[in-house]
Amino acid sequence: MGDIAALEAQIAFVEDTVQALDEALAAQQQHILRLERQIERLQQQLKDQGARLDQVAADASEPPPPHY
């Protein structure tokens, strides 16, 4: 009977461990999704900023005024 009790204890431990790992995995997946959304926003901001800089550079390409 002692062997059966030991096996039941091991199974209970394994089930608890699997549950904890499942919860940790779900939390990590949510964190990854948030980070991916943040990266997408930052990429868009960089793209927009680059377009604004290109526009400023294009506007600044006017010939300089005469020095006289």
Distance bins in CASP14 RR format, pairs under 12 A and 6 or more apart:
PFRMAT RR
TARGET T0000
AUTHOR 0000-0000-0000
RMODE 2
METHOD distances of the structure
MODEL  1
1 7 0 0 0 0 0 1 0 0 0 0 0
1 8 0 0 0 0 0 1 0 0 0 0 0
2 8 0 0 0 0 1 0 0 0 0 0 0
2 9 0 0 0 0 1 0 0 0 0 0 0
3 9 0 0 0 0 0 1 0 0 0 0 0
3 10 0 0 0 0 0 1 0 0 0 0 0
4 10 0 0 0 0 0 1 0 0 0 0 0
4 11 0 0 0 0 0 1 0 0 0 0 0
5 11 0 0 0 0 0 1 0 0 0 0 0
5 12 0 0 0 0 0 1 0 0 0 0 0
6 12 0 0 0 0 0 1 0 0 0 0 0
6 13 0 0 0 0 0 1 0 0 0 0 0
7 13 0 0 0 0 0 1 0 0 0 0 0
7 14 0 0 0 0 0 1 0 0 0 0 0
8 14 0 0 0 0 0 1 0 0 0 0 0
8 15 0 0 0 0 0 1 0 0 0 0 0
9 15 0 0 0 0 0 1 0 0 0 0 0
9 16 0 0 0 0 0 1 0 0 0 0 0
10 16 0 0 0 0 0 1 0 0 0 0 0
10 17 0 0 0 0 0 1 0 0 0 0 0
11 17 0 0 0 0 0 1 0 0 0 0 0
11 18 0 0 0 0 0 1 0 0 0 0 0
12 18 0 0 0 0 0 1 0 0 0 0 0
12 19 0 0 0 0 0 1 0 0 0 0 0
13 19 0 0 0 0 0 1 0 0 0 0 0
13 20 0 0 0 0 0 1 0 0 0 0 0
14 20 0 0 0 0 0 1 0 0 0 0 0
14 21 0 0 0 0 0 1 0 0 0 0 0
15 21 0 0 0 0 0 1 0 0 0 0 0
15 22 0 0 0 0 0 1 0 0 0 0 0
16 22 0 0 0 0 0 1 0 0 0 0 0
16 23 0 0 0 0 0 1 0 0 0 0 0
17 23 0 0 0 0 0 1 0 0 0 0 0
17 24 0 0 0 0 0 1 0 0 0 0 0
18 24 0 0 0 0 0 1 0 0 0 0 0
18 25 0 0 0 0 0 1 0 0 0 0 0
19 25 0 0 0 0 0 1 0 0 0 0 0
19 26 0 0 0 0 0 1 0 0 0 0 0
20 26 0 0 0 0 0 1 0 0 0 0 0
20 27 0 0 0 0 0 1 0 0 0 0 0
21 27 0 0 0 0 0 1 0 0 0 0 0
21 28 0 0 0 0 0 1 0 0 0 0 0
22 28 0 0 0 0 0 1 0 0 0 0 0
22 29 0 0 0 0 0 1 0 0 0 0 0
23 29 0 0 0 0 0 1 0 0 0 0 0
23 30 0 0 0 0 0 1 0 0 0 0 0
24 30 0 0 0 0 0 1 0 0 0 0 0
24 31 0 0 0 0 0 1 0 0 0 0 0
25 31 0 0 0 0 0 1 0 0 0 0 0
25 32 0 0 0 0 0 1 0 0 0 0 0
26 32 0 0 0 0 0 1 0 0 0 0 0
26 33 0 0 0 0 0 1 0 0 0 0 0
27 33 0 0 0 0 0 1 0 0 0 0 0
27 34 0 0 0 0 0 1 0 0 0 0 0
28 34 0 0 0 0 0 1 0 0 0 0 0
28 35 0 0 0 0 0 1 0 0 0 0 0
29 35 0 0 0 0 0 1 0 0 0 0 0
29 36 0 0 0 0 0 1 0 0 0 0 0
30 36 0 0 0 0 0 1 0 0 0 0 0
30 37 0 0 0 0 0 1 0 0 0 0 0
31 37 0 0 0 0 0 1 0 0 0 0 0
31 38 0 0 0 0 0 1 0 0 0 0 0
32 38 0 0 0 0 0 1 0 0 0 0 0
32 39 0 0 0 0 0 1 0 0 0 0 0
33 39 0 0 0 0 0 1 0 0 0 0 0
33 40 0 0 0 0 0 1 0 0 0 0 0
34 40 0 0 0 0 0 1 0 0 0 0 0
34 41 0 0 0 0 0 1 0 0 0 0 0
35 41 0 0 0 0 0 1 0 0 0 0 0
35 42 0 0 0 0 0 1 0 0 0 0 0
36 42 0 0 0 0 0 1 0 0 0 0 0
36 43 0 0 0 0 0 1 0 0 0 0 0
37 43 0 0 0 0 0 1 0 0 0 0 0
37 44 0 0 0 0 0 1 0 0 0 0 0
38 44 0 0 0 0 0 1 0 0 0 0 0
38 45 0 0 0 0 0 1 0 0 0 0 0
39 45 0 0 0 0 0 1 0 0 0 0 0
39 46 0 0 0 0 0 1 0 0 0 0 0
40 46 0 0 0 0 0 1 0 0 0 0 0
40 47 0 0 0 0 0 1 0 0 0 0 0
41 47 0 0 0 0 0 1 0 0 0 0 0
41 48 0 0 0 0 0 1 0 0 0 0 0
42 48 0 0 0 0 0 1 0 0 0 0 0
42 49 0 0 0 0 0 1 0 0 0 0 0
43 49 0 0 0 0 0 1 0 0 0 0 0
43 50 0 0 0 0 0 1 0 0 0 0 0
44 50 0 0 0 0 0 1 0 0 0 0 0
44 51 0 0 0 0 0 1 0 0 0 0 0
45 51 0 0 0 0 0 1 0 0 0 0 0
45 52 0 0 0 0 0 1 0 0 0 0 0
46 52 0 0 0 0 0 1 0 0 0 0 0
46 53 0 0 0 0 0 1 0 0 0 0 0
47 53 0 0 0 0 0 1 0 0 0 0 0
47 54 0 0 0 0 0 1 0 0 0 0 0
48 54 0 0 0 0 0 1 0 0 0 0 0
48 55 0 0 0 0 0 1 0 0 0 0 0
49 55 0 0 0 0 0 1 0 0 0 0 0
49 56 0 0 0 0 0 1 0 0 0 0 0
50 56 0 0 0 0 1 0 0 0 0 0 0
50 57 0 0 0 0 1 0 0 0 0 0 0
50 58 0 0 0 0 0 1 0 0 0 0 0
51 57 0 0 0 0 0 1 0 0 0 0 0
51 58 0 0 0 0 0 1 0 0 0 0 0
52 58 0 0 0 0 0 1 0 0 0 0 0
52 59 0 0 0 0 0 1 0 0 0 0 0
53 59 0 0 0 0 0 1 0 0 0 0 0
53 60 0 0 0 0 0 1 0 0 0 0 0
54 60 0 0 0 0 0 1 0 0 0 0 0
54 61 0 0 0 0 0 1 0 0 0 0 0
55 61 0 0 0 0 0 1 0 0 0 0 0
56 62 0 0 0 0 0 1 0 0 0 0 0
END
